[in-house]
């Protein structure tokens, strides 16, 4: 196992991964909410 700089799990990369995941979850949730509201209006 070689120590590569791409897979170092320091605090910076961990925070970026968590923020990226939250952004994706937020986008998916907003799309689902918009779809549900459109169906309820129609």
N, C-alpha and C positions, 0 to 999 in steps of 0.2 A: 504494500500500500504506500503510494507516494503522497506526500502532502502537497496538494495543488492549491493555488490561491483561489480557484473558482469555488471551492467547497469549504471555505473557512466560515464556521458559524459563530462569528463574533456578534456583538449586540447590534451593529449597524445593519448587517444583512438580515438578521432576524426581524428587526423592526420594519425594514422595507418589505419583507415577505408578508408580515402581518398586515401592514397598511395596504399592500396590493390586494391581499385577500379580502379585506374589508371593503375596498372600492368595488371589486367584482361582485361581492354579495349585495352591496348597495345598488348597483346597476341592475342586477337581476331582480331584486325586490321591487325596485321602482317600475321596471317593465311589467312585472306581474300585477302590481297594483293598478297601473294604467290600463292593462287589458281587462282586469276585473271591473274597473269603474266604467269602461266603455261598454262592456256587456250589460252591466246593470242599467246604464242610461238607455241603451237600445232595448 
